[in-house]
Amino acid sequence: MQIQKFTTEVVAAVWSKGRIVHPYNPNLWRKDSCGAWMKREEYGNRQSSTGWEVDHINPNGGDNLSNLQPLQWENNVAKSDGKLVCVRTSK
């Protein structure tokens, strides 16, 4: 699977859609729709358990920001048919 490249601005906007968890610094840490931890600097890193990717909510919905969300990379890979499957959640 090829990871799609997005501009720095789009990546930042998608990151801002992640769930903020207090007292953690939202510039560094967020959670995805499954509750999995994501670390901002781990964008695109599939070697990290906190790596994340830009996901298309609707696979046929285009690249509009409203159709994009941050997902921990394993959850993104598991979403191959368009249905969210939470293989990684927080403990």
TIROVEX-965445 format. One record per atom (N, C-alpha, C, O, CB): residue number from 1; residue in three letters; atom name; y, x, z. Coordinates in Angstrom, 3 decimals, always signed. Glycine has a CB too. Example, Ala and Ser with C-alpha at 12.3 -4.5 7.8 and 13.67 -1.06 7.14 Angstrom:
2
SITE   n res atom       py       px       pz
SITE   1 ala    N   -5.690  +13.190   +7.800
SITE   1 ala   CA   -4.500  +12.300   +7.800
SITE   1 ala    C   -3.300  +13.200   +7.800
SITE   1 ala    O   -3.319  +14.236   +8.465
SITE   1 ala   CB   -4.473  +11.308   +9.046
SITE   2 ser    N   -2.250  +12.850   +7.080
SITE   2 ser   CA   -1.060  +13.670   +7.140
SITE   2 ser    C   +0.030  +12.900   +7.870
SITE   2 ser    O   +1.138  +13.409   +8.039
SITE   2 ser   CB   -0.598  +14.084   +5.725
This chain:
91
SITE   n res atom       py       px       pz
SITE   1 met    N   -1.188   +0.843   +0.000
SITE   1 met   CA   +0.000   +0.000   +0.000
SITE   1 met    C   +1.245   +0.884   +0.000
SITE   1 met    O   +1.380   +1.776   +0.838
SITE   1 met   CB   +0.001   -0.957   +1.224
SITE   2 gln    N   +2.137   +0.638   -0.925
SITE   2 gln   CA   +3.365   +1.416   -1.010
SITE   2 gln    C   +4.432   +0.762   -0.145
SITE   2 gln    O   +4.649   -0.447   -0.215
SITE   2 gln   CB   +3.844   +1.539   -2.477
SITE   3 ile    N   +5.092   +1.572   +0.667
SITE   3 ile   CA   +6.160   +1.072   +1.502
SITE   3 ile    C   +7.425   +0.995   +0.662
SITE   3 ile    O   +7.835   +1.978   +0.044
SITE   3 ile   CB   +6.364   +1.968   +2.752
SITE   4 gln    N   +8.036   -0.176   +0.647
SITE   4 gln   CA   +9.245   -0.376   -0.145
SITE   4 gln    C  +10.419   +0.318   +0.536
SITE   4 gln    O  +10.542   +0.296   +1.761
SITE   4 gln   CB   +9.538   -1.886   -0.337
SITE   5 lys    N  +11.261   +0.921   -0.253
SITE   5 lys   CA  +12.434   +1.609   +0.265
SITE   5 lys    C  +13.616   +0.643   +0.319
SITE   5 lys    O  +13.907   -0.066   -0.644
SITE   5 lys   CB  +12.775   +2.842   -0.605
SITE   6 phe    N  +14.275   +0.633   +1.453
SITE   6 phe   CA  +15.471   -0.180   +1.642
SITE   6 phe    C  +16.630   +0.743   +1.995
SITE   6 phe    O  +16.421   +1.852   +2.486
SITE   6 phe   CB  +15.254   -1.258   +2.750
SITE   7 thr    N  +17.838   +0.286   +1.747
SITE   7 thr   CA  +19.007   +1.083   +2.090
SITE   7 thr    C  +19.117   +1.200   +3.604
SITE   7 thr    O  +18.541   +0.406   +4.346
SITE   7 thr   CB  +20.291   +0.462   +1.496
SITE   8 thr    N  +19.857   +2.191   +4.043
SITE   8 thr   CA  +20.097   +2.397   +5.470
SITE   8 thr    C  +20.736   +1.154   +6.082
SITE   8 thr    O  +20.423   +0.784   +7.213
SITE   8 thr   CB  +20.997   +3.632   +5.699
SITE   9 glu    N  +21.622   +0.516   +5.341
SITE   9 glu   CA  +22.299   -0.680   +5.834
SITE   9 glu    C  +21.327   -1.837   +6.025
SITE   9 glu    O  +21.411   -2.554   +7.021
SITE   9 glu   CB  +23.409   -1.089   +4.876
SITE  10 val    N  +20.415   -2.026   +5.094
SITE  10 val   CA  +19.430   -3.110   +5.204
SITE  10 val    C  +18.487   -2.829   +6.366
SITE  10 val    O  +18.177   -3.732   +7.144
SITE  10 val   CB  +18.629   -3.271   +3.883
SITE  11 val    N  +18.030   -1.595   +6.490
SITE  11 val   CA  +17.142   -1.235   +7.600
SITE  11 val    C  +17.833   -1.513   +8.939
SITE  11 val    O  +17.213   -2.054   +9.854
SITE  11 val   CB  +16.724   +0.260   +7.505
SITE  12 ala    N  +19.103   -1.149   +9.055
SITE  12 ala   CA  +19.855   -1.397  +10.292
SITE  12 ala    C  +19.989   -2.894  +10.552
SITE  12 ala    O  +19.854   -3.335  +11.693
SITE  12 ala   CB  +21.250   -0.745  +10.217
SITE  13 ala    N  +20.251   -3.672   +9.522
SITE  13 ala   CA  +20.389   -5.124   +9.688
SITE  13 ala    C  +19.061   -5.764  +10.091
SITE  13 ala    O  +19.033   -6.669  +10.925
SITE  13 ala   CB  +20.907   -5.764   +8.389
SITE  14 val    N  +17.973   -5.298   +9.505
SITE  14 val   CA  +16.652   -5.821   +9.862
SITE  14 val    C  +16.310   -5.426  +11.298
SITE  14 val    O  +15.791   -6.243  +12.059
SITE  14 val   CB  +15.567   -5.296   +8.880
SITE  15 trp    N  +16.597   -4.181  +11.671
SITE  15 trp   CA  +16.361   -3.732  +13.058
SITE  15 trp    C  +17.070   -4.657  +14.049
SITE  15 trp    O  +16.518   -4.991  +15.097
SITE  15 trp   CB  +16.850   -2.268  +13.252
SITE  16 ser    N  +18.285   -5.065  +13.713
SITE  16 ser   CA  +19.065   -5.911  +14.624
SITE  16 ser    C  +18.425   -7.278  +14.833
SITE  16 ser    O  +18.792   -7.994  +15.764
SITE  16 ser   CB  +20.478   -6.088  +14.092
SITE  17 lys    N  +17.475   -7.649  +13.982
SITE  17 lys   CA  +16.773   -8.923  +14.126
SITE  17 lys    C  +15.588   -8.834  +15.089
SITE  17 lys    O  +14.999   -9.856  +15.441
SITE  17 lys   CB  +16.293   -9.401  +12.771
SITE  18 gly    N  +15.233   -7.612  +15.518
SITE  18 gly   CA  +14.155   -7.446  +16.491
SITE  18 gly    C  +14.574   -7.985  +17.851
SITE  18 gly    O  +15.763   -8.075  +18.157
SITE  18 gly   CB  +13.753   -5.970  +16.605
SITE  19 arg    N  +13.586   -8.340  +18.661
SITE  19 arg   CA  +13.864   -8.931  +19.969
SITE  19 arg    C  +14.283   -7.863  +20.966
SITE  19 arg    O  +13.584   -6.870  +21.164
SITE  19 arg   CB  +12.639   -9.687  +20.490
SITE  20 ile    N  +15.427   -8.081  +21.586
SITE  20 ile   CA  +15.937   -7.181  +22.620
SITE  20 ile    C  +15.215   -7.474  +23.928
SITE  20 ile    O  +15.029   -8.631  +24.303
SITE  20 ile   CB  +17.480   -7.337  +22.791
SITE  21 val    N  +14.813   -6.415  +24.615
SITE  21 val   CA  +14.132   -6.548  +25.904
SITE  21 val    C  +14.929   -5.755  +26.933
SITE  21 val    O  +14.997   -4.527  +26.872
SITE  21 val   CB  +12.639   -6.045  +25.827
SITE  22 his    N  +15.524   -6.464  +27.866
SITE  22 his   CA  +16.297   -5.801  +28.923
SITE  22 his    C  +15.343   -5.250  +29.962
SITE  22 his    O  +14.353   -5.919  +30.259
SITE  22 his   CB  +17.314   -6.780  +29.580
SITE  23 pro    N  +15.563   -4.101  +30.525
SITE  23 pro   CA  +16.752   -3.263  +30.474
SITE  23 pro    C  +16.668   -2.152  +29.429
SITE  23 pro    O  +17.445   -1.199  +29.496
SITE  23 pro   CB  +16.996   -2.661  +31.822
SITE  24 tyr    N  +15.763   -2.242  +28.480
SITE  24 tyr   CA  +15.594   -1.181  +27.487
SITE  24 tyr    C  +16.774   -1.140  +26.516
SITE  24 tyr    O  +17.331   -2.179  +26.163
SITE  24 tyr   CB  +14.284   -1.380  +26.713
SITE  25 asn    N  +17.147   +0.051  +26.095
SITE  25 asn   CA  +18.263   +0.262  +25.187
SITE  25 asn    C  +17.921   -0.346  +23.821
SITE  25 asn    O  +16.998   +0.122  +23.156
SITE  25 asn   CB  +18.593   +1.780  +25.056
SITE  26 pro    N  +18.658   -1.387  +23.395
SITE  26 pro   CA  +18.345   -2.042  +22.121
SITE  26 pro    C  +18.631   -1.176  +20.899
SITE  26 pro    O  +18.194   -1.505  +19.796
SITE  26 pro   CB  +19.122   -3.318  +22.010
SITE  27 asn    N  +19.353   -0.082  +21.076
SITE  27 asn   CA  +19.549   +0.847  +19.965
SITE  27 asn    C  +18.310   +1.689  +19.722
SITE  27 asn    O  +18.150   +2.267  +18.647
SITE  27 asn   CB  +20.744   +1.751  +20.233
SITE  28 leu    N  +17.425   +1.761  +20.722
SITE  28 leu   CA  +16.211   +2.571  +20.632
SITE  28 leu    C  +14.933   +1.745  +20.578
SITE  28 leu    O  +13.993   +2.112  +19.873
SITE  28 leu   CB  +16.144   +3.506  +21.797
SITE  29 trp    N  +14.885   +0.637  +21.309
SITE  29 trp   CA  +13.666   -0.145  +21.482
SITE  29 trp    C  +13.897   -1.623  +21.198
SITE  29 trp    O  +14.910   -2.197  +21.597
SITE  29 trp   CB  +13.126   +0.032  +22.889
SITE  30 arg    N  +12.943   -2.226  +20.506
SITE  30 arg   CA  +12.927   -3.676  +20.270
SITE  30 arg    C  +11.462   -4.101  +20.172
SITE  30 arg    O  +10.561   -3.266  +20.103
SITE  30 arg   CB  +13.733   -4.069  +18.955
SITE  31 lys    N  +11.248   -5.409  +20.169
SITE  31 lys   CA   +9.907   -5.946  +19.943
SITE  31 lys    C   +9.910   -6.779  +18.668
SITE  31 lys    O  +10.926   -7.357  +18.283
SITE  31 lys   CB   +9.433   -6.798  +21.157
SITE  32 asp    N   +8.743   -6.826  +18.021
SITE  32 asp   CA   +8.616   -7.628  +16.809
SITE  32 asp    C   +8.186   -9.049  +17.152
SITE  32 asp    O   +8.128   -9.407  +18.328
SITE  32 asp   CB   +7.613   -6.987  +15.840
SITE  33 ser    N   +7.887   -9.855  +16.155
SITE  33 ser   CA   +7.503  -11.253  +16.357
SITE  33 ser    C   +6.207  -11.409  +17.135
SITE  33 ser    O   +5.944  -12.473  +17.696
SITE  33 ser   CB   +7.371  -11.940  +15.030
SITE  34 cys    N   +5.402  -10.368  +17.172
SITE  34 cys   CA   +4.138  -10.387  +17.921
SITE  34 cys    C   +4.312   -9.855  +19.347
SITE  34 cys    O   +3.379   -9.897  +20.148
SITE  34 cys   CB   +3.077   -9.558  +17.185
SITE  35 gly    N   +5.491   -9.365  +19.651
SITE  35 gly   CA   +5.723   -8.766  +20.958
SITE  35 gly    C   +5.367   -7.291  +21.019
SITE  35 gly    O   +5.337   -6.699  +22.098
SITE  35 gly   CB   +4.945   -9.502  +21.992
SITE  36 ala    N   +5.095   -6.692  +19.858
SITE  36 ala   CA   +4.761   -5.266  +19.810
SITE  36 ala    C   +6.033   -4.434  +19.882
SITE  36 ala    O   +7.053   -4.790  +19.293
SITE  36 ala   CB   +3.967   -4.926  +18.525
SITE  37 trp    N   +5.962   -3.329  +20.605
SITE  37 trp   CA   +7.099   -2.422  +20.736
SITE  37 trp    C   +7.343   -1.685  +19.430
SITE  37 trp    O   +6.410   -1.277  +18.739
SITE  37 trp   CB   +6.867   -1.422  +21.875
SITE  38 met    N   +8.624   -1.525  +19.109
SITE  38 met   CA   +9.057   -0.745  +17.966
SITE  38 met    C  +10.130   +0.215  +18.446
SITE  38 met    O  +10.986   -0.156  +19.249
SITE  38 met   CB   +9.580   -1.657  +16.810
SITE  39 lys    N  +10.089   +1.442  +17.961
SITE  39 lys   CA  +11.102   +2.438  +18.289
SITE  39 lys    C  +11.922   +2.688  +17.034
SITE  39 lys    O  +11.367   +2.978  +15.975
SITE  39 lys   CB  +10.458   +3.767  +18.827
SITE  40 arg    N  +13.226   +2.578  +17.145
SITE  40 arg   CA  +14.124   +2.650  +15.976
SITE  40 arg    C  +13.851   +3.875  +15.112
SITE  40 arg    O  +13.787   +3.766  +13.887
SITE  40 arg   CB  +15.580   +2.667  +16.432
SITE  41 glu    N  +13.691   +5.026  +15.729
SITE  41 glu   CA  +13.524   +6.265  +14.957
SITE  41 glu    C  +12.149   +6.383  +14.307
SITE  41 glu    O  +11.911   +7.314  +13.537
SITE  41 glu   CB  +13.756   +7.460  +15.851
SITE  42 glu    N  +11.253   +5.464  +14.602
SITE  42 glu   CA   +9.902   +5.501  +14.027
SITE  42 glu    C   +9.766   +4.613  +12.787
SITE  42 glu    O   +8.652   +4.288  +12.375
SITE  42 glu   CB   +8.883   +5.071  +15.072
SITE  43 tyr    N  +10.892   +4.222  +12.196
SITE  43 tyr   CA  +10.843   +3.407  +10.980
SITE  43 tyr    C   +9.996   +4.105   +9.912
SITE  43 tyr    O  +10.229   +5.267   +9.580
SITE  43 tyr   CB  +12.275   +3.136  +10.444
SITE  44 gly    N   +9.019   +3.382   +9.386
SITE  44 gly   CA   +8.174   +3.899   +8.315
SITE  44 gly    C   +7.081   +4.852   +8.758
SITE  44 gly    O   +6.349   +5.375   +7.918
SITE  44 gly   CB   +9.014   +4.578   +7.327
SITE  45 asn    N   +6.949   +5.092  +10.062
SITE  45 asn   CA   +5.966   +6.056  +10.571
SITE  45 asn    C   +4.666   +5.346  +10.949
SITE  45 asn    O   +4.581   +4.726  +12.009
SITE  45 asn   CB   +6.533   +6.818  +11.792
SITE  46 arg    N   +3.676   +5.436  +10.100
SITE  46 arg   CA   +2.373   +4.817  +10.375
SITE  46 arg    C   +1.483   +5.701  +11.249
SITE  46 arg    O   +0.332   +5.350  +11.507
SITE  46 arg   CB   +1.658   +4.509   +9.066
SITE  47 gln    N   +1.993   +6.822  +11.698
SITE  47 gln   CA   +1.246   +7.674  +12.625
SITE  47 gln    C   +1.610   +7.343  +14.072
SITE  47 gln    O   +0.997   +7.877  +14.997
SITE  47 gln   CB   +1.522   +9.162  +12.332
SITE  48 ser    N   +2.582   +6.485  +14.277
SITE  48 ser   CA   +3.069   +6.146  +15.611
SITE  48 ser    C   +2.735   +4.702  +15.962
SITE  48 ser    O   +2.853   +3.815  +15.116
SITE  48 ser   CB   +4.581   +6.375  +15.704
SITE  49 ser    N   +2.319   +4.461  +17.198
SITE  49 ser   CA   +2.029   +3.093  +17.634
SITE  49 ser    C   +3.300   +2.256  +17.719
SITE  49 ser    O   +3.227   +1.027  +17.759
SITE  49 ser   CB   +1.323   +3.106  +18.990
SITE  50 thr    N   +4.468   +2.905  +17.747
SITE  50 thr   CA   +5.732   +2.172  +17.777
SITE  50 thr    C   +6.455   +2.226  +16.429
SITE  50 thr    O   +7.623   +1.854  +16.327
SITE  50 thr   CB   +6.634   +2.732  +18.870
SITE  51 gly    N   +5.747   +2.693  +15.399
SITE  51 gly   CA   +6.312   +2.691  +14.052
SITE  51 gly    C   +6.468   +1.265  +13.553
SITE  51 gly    O   +5.734   +0.368  +13.965
SITE  51 gly   CB   +5.429   +3.503  +13.088
SITE  52 trp    N   +7.417   +1.068  +12.676
SITE  52 trp   CA   +7.691   -0.282  +12.179
SITE  52 trp    C   +8.133   -0.237  +10.728
SITE  52 trp    O   +8.476   +0.814  +10.186
SITE  52 trp   CB   +8.761   -0.969  +13.037
SITE  53 glu    N   +8.112   -1.416  +10.118
SITE  53 glu   CA   +8.463   -1.544   +8.714
SITE  53 glu    C   +9.265   -2.822   +8.501
SITE  53 glu    O   +9.273   -3.718   +9.344
SITE  53 glu   CB   +7.201   -1.538   +7.831
SITE  54 val    N   +9.932   -2.885   +7.366
SITE  54 val   CA  +10.625   -4.107   +6.966
SITE  54 val    C   +9.581   -5.020   +6.330
SITE  54 val    O   +8.888   -4.627   +5.392
SITE  54 val   CB  +11.823   -3.808   +5.971
SITE  55 asp    N   +9.478   -6.227   +6.844
SITE  55 asp   CA   +8.498   -7.202   +6.353
SITE  55 asp    C   +9.203   -8.347   +5.646
SITE  55 asp    O  +10.270   -8.796   +6.065
SITE  55 asp   CB   +7.634   -7.743   +7.512
SITE  56 his    N   +8.589   -8.807   +4.570
SITE  56 his   CA   +9.052  -10.029   +3.898
SITE  56 his    C   +8.384  -11.212   +4.600
SITE  56 his    O   +7.160  -11.337   +4.569
SITE  56 his   CB   +8.714  -10.010   +2.342
SITE  57 ile    N   +9.164  -12.065   +5.222
SITE  57 ile   CA   +8.631  -13.230   +5.925
SITE  57 ile    C   +7.829  -14.081   +4.950
SITE  57 ile    O   +6.689  -14.450   +5.231
SITE  57 ile   CB   +9.773  -14.062   +6.572
SITE  58 asn    N   +8.422  -14.389   +3.816
SITE  58 asn   CA   +7.737  -15.072   +2.727
SITE  58 asn    C   +7.549  -14.031   +1.630
SITE  58 asn    O   +8.536  -13.564   +1.061
SITE  58 asn   CB   +8.546  -16.343   +2.211
SITE  59 pro    N   +6.305  -13.653   +1.316
SITE  59 pro   CA   +6.075  -12.597   +0.327
SITE  59 pro    C   +6.724  -12.851   -1.035
SITE  59 pro    O   +6.988  -11.908   -1.781
SITE  59 pro   CB   +4.607  -12.416   +0.137
SITE  60 asn    N   +6.982  -14.114   -1.360
SITE  60 asn   CA   +7.603  -14.454   -2.637
SITE  60 asn    C   +9.077  -14.794   -2.495
SITE  60 asn    O   +9.696  -15.294   -3.434
SITE  60 asn   CB   +6.877  -15.613   -3.270
SITE  61 gly    N   +9.645  -14.522   -1.319
SITE  61 gly   CA  +11.008  -14.951   -1.031
SITE  61 gly    C  +12.114  -13.975   -1.359
SITE  61 gly    O  +13.283  -14.286   -1.131
SITE  61 gly   CB  +11.103  -15.278   +0.360
SITE  62 gly    N  +11.792  -12.813   -1.881
SITE  62 gly   CA  +12.819  -11.857   -2.267
SITE  62 gly    C  +13.301  -10.990   -1.123
SITE  62 gly    O  +12.784  -11.056   -0.007
SITE  62 gly   CB  +13.975  -12.575   -2.855
SITE  63 asp    N  +14.306  -10.172   -1.422
SITE  63 asp   CA  +14.820   -9.180   -0.485
SITE  63 asp    C  +16.070   -9.625   +0.269
SITE  63 asp    O  +16.763   -8.789   +0.849
SITE  63 asp   CB  +15.114   -7.920   -1.215
SITE  64 asn    N  +16.372  -10.919   +0.273
SITE  64 asn   CA  +17.516  -11.388   +1.050
SITE  64 asn    C  +17.263  -11.131   +2.522
SITE  64 asn    O  +16.133  -11.262   +2.992
SITE  64 asn   CB  +17.784  -12.890   +0.798
SITE  65 leu    N  +18.309  -10.765   +3.254
SITE  65 leu   CA  +18.166  -10.458   +4.669
SITE  65 leu    C  +17.511  -11.599   +5.438
SITE  65 leu    O  +16.768  -11.353   +6.388
SITE  65 leu   CB  +19.517  -10.143   +5.270
SITE  66 ser    N  +17.772  -12.829   +5.049
SITE  66 ser   CA  +17.179  -13.977   +5.742
SITE  66 ser    C  +15.656  -14.011   +5.600
SITE  66 ser    O  +14.982  -14.692   +6.372
SITE  66 ser   CB  +17.774  -15.274   +5.205
SITE  67 asn    N  +15.111  -13.290   +4.630
SITE  67 asn   CA  +13.664  -13.244   +4.400
SITE  67 asn    C  +13.030  -11.953   +4.922
SITE  67 asn    O  +11.854  -11.694   +4.667
SITE  67 asn   CB  +13.373  -13.391   +2.915
SITE  68 leu    N  +13.795  -11.151   +5.642
SITE  68 leu   CA  +13.292   -9.871   +6.135
SITE  68 leu    C  +13.255   -9.864   +7.655
SITE  68 leu    O  +14.112  -10.454   +8.314
SITE  68 leu   CB  +14.157   -8.713   +5.617
SITE  69 gln    N  +12.247   -9.183   +8.203
SITE  69 gln   CA  +12.134   -9.022   +9.645
SITE  69 gln    C  +11.501   -7.670   +9.944
SITE  69 gln    O  +10.790   -7.113   +9.107
SITE  69 gln   CB  +11.303  -10.174  +10.273
SITE  70 pro    N  +11.758   -7.142  +11.138
SITE  70 pro   CA  +11.085   -5.903  +11.523
SITE  70 pro    C   +9.704   -6.231  +12.089
SITE  70 pro    O   +9.567   -7.144  +12.903
SITE  70 pro   CB  +11.931   -5.109  +12.562
SITE  71 leu    N   +8.685   -5.491  +11.661
SITE  71 leu   CA   +7.338   -5.669  +12.203
SITE  71 leu    C   +6.724   -4.303  +12.479
SITE  71 leu    O   +6.854   -3.373  +11.684
SITE  71 leu   CB   +6.444   -6.485  +11.226
SITE  72 gln    N   +6.061   -4.205  +13.610
SITE  72 gln   CA   +5.282   -3.003  +13.915
SITE  72 gln    C   +4.329   -2.823  +12.732
SITE  72 gln    O   +3.789   -3.803  +12.219
SITE  72 gln   CB   +4.494   -3.124  +15.312
SITE  73 trp    N   +4.123   -1.595  +12.302
SITE  73 trp   CA   +3.444   -1.355  +11.021
SITE  73 trp    C   +2.045   -1.949  +10.938
SITE  73 trp    O   +1.656   -2.429   +9.874
SITE  73 trp   CB   +3.359   +0.115  +10.768
SITE  74 glu    N   +1.270   -1.935  +12.030
SITE  74 glu   CA   -0.084   -2.498  +11.971
SITE  74 glu    C   -0.039   -4.014  +11.785
SITE  74 glu    O   -0.893   -4.580  +11.103
SITE  74 glu   CB   -0.869   -2.147  +13.248
SITE  75 asn    N   +0.941   -4.665  +12.379
SITE  75 asn   CA   +1.104   -6.104  +12.181
SITE  75 asn    C   +1.532   -6.401  +10.753
SITE  75 asn    O   +1.127   -7.413  +10.180
SITE  75 asn   CB   +2.128   -6.674  +13.170
SITE  76 asn    N   +2.342   -5.532  +10.180
SITE  76 asn   CA   +2.759   -5.709   +8.791
SITE  76 asn    C   +1.571   -5.548   +7.842
SITE  76 asn    O   +1.415   -6.339   +6.911
SITE  76 asn   CB   +3.867   -4.706   +8.433
SITE  77 val    N   +0.748   -4.550   +8.063
SITE  77 val   CA   -0.437   -4.336   +7.214
SITE  77 val    C   -1.396   -5.523   +7.323
SITE  77 val    O   -1.972   -5.949   +6.321
SITE  77 val   CB   -1.165   -3.025   +7.612
SITE  78 ala    N   -1.567   -6.050   +8.521
SITE  78 ala   CA   -2.490   -7.172   +8.739
SITE  78 ala    C   -1.994   -8.461   +8.085
SITE  78 ala    O   -2.771   -9.396   +7.892
SITE  78 ala   CB   -2.693   -7.401  +10.234
SITE  79 lys    N   -0.723   -8.517   +7.749
SITE  79 lys   CA   -0.117   -9.718   +7.165
SITE  79 lys    C   -0.269   -9.736   +5.652
SITE  79 lys    O   +0.637  -10.183   +4.949
SITE  79 lys   CB   +1.362   -9.804   +7.538
SITE  80 ser    N   -1.368   -9.272   +5.151
SITE  80 ser   CA   -1.547   -9.090   +3.712
SITE  80 ser    C   -1.461  -10.382   +2.912
SITE  80 ser    O   -1.011  -10.347   +1.766
SITE  80 ser   CB   -2.864   -8.444   +3.452
SITE  81 asp    N   -1.870  -11.514   +3.460
SITE  81 asp   CA   -1.844  -12.765   +2.698
SITE  81 asp    C   -0.634  -13.634   +3.031
SITE  81 asp    O   -0.555  -14.786   +2.603
SITE  81 asp   CB   -3.114  -13.547   +2.954
SITE  82 gly    N   +0.298  -13.086   +3.787
SITE  82 gly   CA   +1.505  -13.831   +4.114
SITE  82 gly    C   +1.499  -14.486   +5.472
SITE  82 gly    O   +2.544  -14.925   +5.950
SITE  82 gly   CB   +1.729  -14.856   +3.102
SITE  83 lys    N   +0.325  -14.563   +6.115
SITE  83 lys   CA   +0.241  -15.149   +7.451
SITE  83 lys    C   +0.331  -14.051   +8.491
SITE  83 lys    O   -0.342  -13.026   +8.388
SITE  83 lys   CB   -1.066  -15.955   +7.626
SITE  84 leu    N   +1.175  -14.274   +9.499
SITE  84 leu   CA   +1.352  -13.282  +10.554
SITE  84 leu    C   +0.098  -13.203  +11.410
SITE  84 leu    O   -0.358  -14.202  +11.966
SITE  84 leu   CB   +2.576  -13.620  +11.424
SITE  85 val    N   -0.452  -11.993  +11.507
SITE  85 val   CA   -1.608  -11.709  +12.332
SITE  85 val    C   -1.179  -10.628  +13.318
SITE  85 val    O   -0.777   -9.536  +12.916
SITE  85 val   CB   -2.853  -11.261  +11.469
SITE  86 cys    N   -1.266  -10.932  +14.593
SITE  86 cys   CA   -0.806  -10.000  +15.608
SITE  86 cys    C   -1.950   -9.104  +16.088
SITE  86 cys    O   -2.642   -9.425  +17.054
SITE  86 cys   CB   -0.195  -10.760  +16.787
SITE  87 val    N   -2.138   -7.980  +15.399
SITE  87 val   CA   -3.173   -7.037  +15.802
SITE  87 val    C   -2.658   -6.080  +16.878
SITE  87 val    O   -3.441   -5.482  +17.615
SITE  87 val   CB   -3.672   -6.249  +14.590
SITE  88 arg    N   -1.332   -5.943  +16.959
SITE  88 arg   CA   -0.731   -5.071  +17.988
SITE  88 arg    C   +0.293   -5.926  +18.738
SITE  88 arg    O   +1.203   -6.502  +18.140
SITE  88 arg   CB   -0.049   -3.762  +17.346
SITE  89 thr    N   +0.124   -5.994  +20.052
SITE  89 thr   CA   +1.075   -6.676  +20.930
SITE  89 thr    C   +1.399   -5.719  +22.076
SITE  89 thr    O   +0.802   -4.648  +22.183
SITE  89 thr   CB   +0.496   -8.050  +21.468
SITE  90 ser    N   +2.334   -6.102  +22.921
SITE  90 ser   CA   +2.646   -5.231  +24.062
SITE  90 ser    C   +1.678   -5.512  +25.198
SITE  90 ser    O   +1.050   -6.568  +25.271
SITE  90 ser   CB   +4.110   -5.435  +24.537
SITE  91 lys    N   +1.583   -4.546  +26.062
SITE  91 lys   CA   +0.683   -4.682  +27.212
SITE  91 lys    C   +1.456   -5.112  +28.410
SITE  91 lys    O   +0.882   -5.285  +29.485
SITE  91 lys   CB   -0.054   -3.381  +27.504
